[in-house]
Every structure is written in C-alpha cells, then in structure tokens.
Amino acid sequence: MTPPSAQEFNRTFARIGLLSFGGPAAQIALMHRELVQTRSWLTERQFAGALSFCMLLPGPEAMQLATYAGWRLRGLKGGLLAGLFFILPGALVIWALAVAYLLYGAQPWAVAAFIGVKAAVITIVVQALFSLSQKALTSWPSRAIALGAFLGLYTLGAPYPLILALAALAGSLLFASDSETPRELPPTLPLAQSLRWLACGVALWLAPLAALSLSGQTFLTELAAYFAQLALLSFGGAYALLGWMTQTMVQDHGWITSAQMIDALGLAETTPGPLILVTQFTSHIAGHAQGSFGLATAAGLLTLWMVFTPCFLYIFLGAPYLERLLAWPRLRAALSGVTAAVTGVIASLSLWFALSVLWPNGLTGGFEQVFAQINWPALALIASGAAISRLTKGNLFILILANALLGFALFTALGL
C-alpha cells in the first residue's frame, strides 16, 4: 500500500486526537474505524498485533497504538506526530480547566456542581471495575491476586510498585503455558543500534530531572522523580494509578487534597485524549499550592514530559521487535498477573472514592453516628449518576455534565 501523504496523515491523526473522548475502548474503536475500515492503512492483523503489544506496555495503550500506527505509516516522524496529535488537544483543555478550577473552584456554585461530578466519578470507576473484572478474573488464581492487591493497598498501605512486582511474579508462575520457547523471529534492527537509541532516549527523558536536582528546586525535583516512577509502572490505566497517586500526592507529600484528586478525575473524563492526563491536572493544582500560576504551569508541563516521553520510547524501541515480543508466553503470563492485581487496585480506589464522598469528614463513632453522618444528597447523586449512565449507554460527557447540573440544582434547592 502507498503511504498516505503528509497532509492526509496529519488531517487524519488530528481528527483522531480531537475526537478521542470516552476512554481507551472508544479511542481504539475510533482508530480502528479511521485506520482499518475507512482508509485501509493497516490490516486487521496489523492492528490487532499492535494493540496486543501496546496492552503489554505501561502507559496509555490508545496513545501508544496511535504512535505505533504513525511509526508504521511514516516512520519516526510519523510516530511523533501521531502521538502528539493524540495528547496535545486534551493537554490544552486540561490546562484551561485547571486555571478555571483554581480561580472559581471555591465558589459555592462550583462546590455544589463538583459534588455531582464526584458522584459521577464513583459510577465511572465502578463500571470500569466491573468491566475489567469480567475479563481479568476468570480463574481462582486471578481472583486471589486481585484480593491480595486490594488488601495490600487498602488495608496494609503497601507500595504500588511492590504490589505490581509480586503480581507479575505470581502471574508468571500461575498462568504461563507449557510452551516457554519463543519462535525464532529475528529483530529488524541490530541490537547495538537499539541500545544506542535506548541510551539517548533515557538521557533525554531524565535531563529535566537532573537539571532540577542540580538547581535545588525541591518540589519540581520530587514531582519529576515521582512521575518518572509512575511512567514505568503505569499498568492498568489511570484508574489503577489513582490509588497510588492518592497514596503519594495526598497522604505522603500533601501536595493536593482527597477532594481535589476526585475533582481531577472527573474533569479529565470530559476531555479528549488519554485519561492519564489526570496527572497533568493534579500537578497544576500541586504547583499552584506551592507558589503561583507560573509554577502550576511548569509543574503540568514537567509532568507531561515525564509521563509521556517513555511511551514514545517504548514504541520506537519495541515496534521493530513486535512479533518476537508477542511470542513469549512467560511475558504474557506475568502481565496477566498484573492485570488481575490492577482489578484489586481499582476496587480499593472505588471504596476510597465512595467513603470520601459519602463521609467527607471521615468515619467516626459507632454505627448510629456513622449512619447519621452520611451525605444523603451525595448518595442521591450517586444514584442519579448510575441512572444517567444506564440511560445514555455509558456516555461519559453527558453523565458528568448532567450530574454536575443536578448537583448544583440539588444543593441550591436545599440551601447547602
């Protein structure tokens, strides 16, 4: 097939980036329609193989799939452009929403609307948990790994990287098939060339962290170091990461509050692009709390660099070896264990969200006191969110907007 022209390529991937609402499932479906069905730029086999590869990687699989498609169609430049087209529209919207949130978020009408948004977020996360559990928890070992991850994170406060490492080990032992020898599929690039690319890419990625460390800017250095770790361990999507982000950004560092974390996810759900852009929003808020709007913008840009640069590296280094990587059953087994653990992590996140919204002042006292402290309007909005989601067949934009309006109307009517 003749490669698309630069103009047609740019127009198509810009369209994908602007219309990429609704999470990875909707984004992948959009790319399949545009790249396979409408334009025949990729075959069904190429698209499915690339998707399997991207799902094995840390980071947002839809963004990495777009990058892979761009690389396959127009090389390194095409991969960079396709990935940036997928990220930048949402990143610009997130920046604008963060500014508006910092300026108006404390207003009573905004607080009321955000109660509705938080209630909608609970519906969204529970639906994601249900969808993932149906696919991931199909055997007793997967259920045991998920339960262990839930207890480890929620009850014991175990570090998220440790949970992932143990889950990968358990998966490799419990899920691997009898055939452990991969097919002989030689790579299309010499190993020495790949290693040079890796060294240059890692140096470029970590350059801001090194410069900040030497400058003595403590907050930005700690922020960059944290999101560098997150970029390497971001299996399972943004929902799974939020549990770890809460543990680190809210509890350990105190950069943002629990309420701001929930607001961040709600706003990120309304934007195009990968949901992991929630990291950018939280960094804007954390930067503003440390100083000014300038520091808030710098924190968001730094986070984008630390989170997404490795995604490009994974694709440009791994794409030439795609067939070989997918032939290793032990690798796929380890990732099955990670997927099961992610289900437990999302369950922990769901419980934390629900408790934060229904008991904003915490659980104190006996059963009667706990019952009396329930935020009944918030419970009503959770119910309305579930109903709206069912009526709109899971349309996230309508769900969040409608529940925000209901939150504003309900709290205004009650004089809260």
C-alpha positions, 0 to 999 in steps of 0.5 A: 500500500502507498503511504498516505501523504503528509497532509492526509496523515496529519488531517487524519491523526488530528481528527483522531486526537480531537475526537478521542473522548470516552476512554481507551475502548472508544479511542481504539474503536475510533482508530480502528474505524479511521485506520482499518475500515475507512482508509485501509492503512493497516490490516486487521492483523496489523492492528490487532498485533499492535494493540496486543503489544501496546496492552503489554506496555505501561502507559496509555495503550490508545496513545501508544497504538496511535504512535505505533500506527504513525511509526508504521505509516511514516516512520519516526516522524510519523510516530511523533506526530501521531502521538502528539496529535493524540495528547496535545488537544486534551493537554490544552483543555486540561490546562484551561480547566485547571486555571478555571478550577483554581480561580472559581473552584471555591465558589459555592456554585462550583462546590455544589456542581463538583459534588455531582461530578464526584458522584459521577466519578464513583459510577465511572470507576465502578463500571470500569471495575466491573468491566475489567473484572469480567475479563481479568478474573476468570480463574481462582488464581486471578481472583486471589491476586486481585484480593491480595492487591486490594488488601495490600493497598487498602488495608496494609498501605503497601507500595504500588510498585511492590504490589505490581512486582509480586503480581507479575511474579505470581502471574508468571508462575500461575498462568504461563503455558507449557510452551516457554520457547519463543519462535525464532523471529529475528529483530529488524534492527541490530541490537547495538543500534537499539541500545544506542537509541535506548541510551539517548532516549533515557538521557533525554527523558531524565535531563529535566530531572537532573537539571532540577536536582542540580538547581535545588528546586525541591518540589519540581525535583520530587514531582519529576522523580515521582512521575518518572516512577509512575511512567514505568509502572503505569499498568492498568490505566489511570484508574489503577494509578489513582490509588497510588497517586492518592497514596503519594500526592495526598497522604505522603507529600500533601501536595493536593487534597482527597477532594481535589484528586476526585475533582481531577478525575472527573474533569479529565473524563470530559476531555479528549485524549488519554485519561492519564492526563489526570496527572497533568491536572493534579500537578497544576493544582500541586504547583499552584499550592506551592507558589503561583500560576507560573509554577502550576504551569511548569509543574503540568508541563514537567509532568507531561514530559515525564509521563509521556516521553517513555511511551514514545520510547517504548514504541520506537524501541519495541515496534521493530521487535513486535512479533518476537515480543508477542511470542513469549508466553512467560511475558504474557503470563506475568502481565496477566498477573498484573492485570488481575492485581490492577482489578484489586487496585481499582476496587480499593480506589472505588471504596476510597472514592465512595467513603470520601464522598459519602463521609467527607469528614471521615468515619467516626463513632459507632454505627448510629453516628456513622449512619447519621453522618452520611451525605444523603444528597451525595448518595442521591447523586450517586444514584442519579449518576448510575441512572444517567449512565444506564440511560445514555449507554455509558456516555461519559460527557453527558453523565458528568455534565448532567450530574454536575447540573443536578448537583448544583440544582440539588444543593441550591434547592436545599440551601447547602 
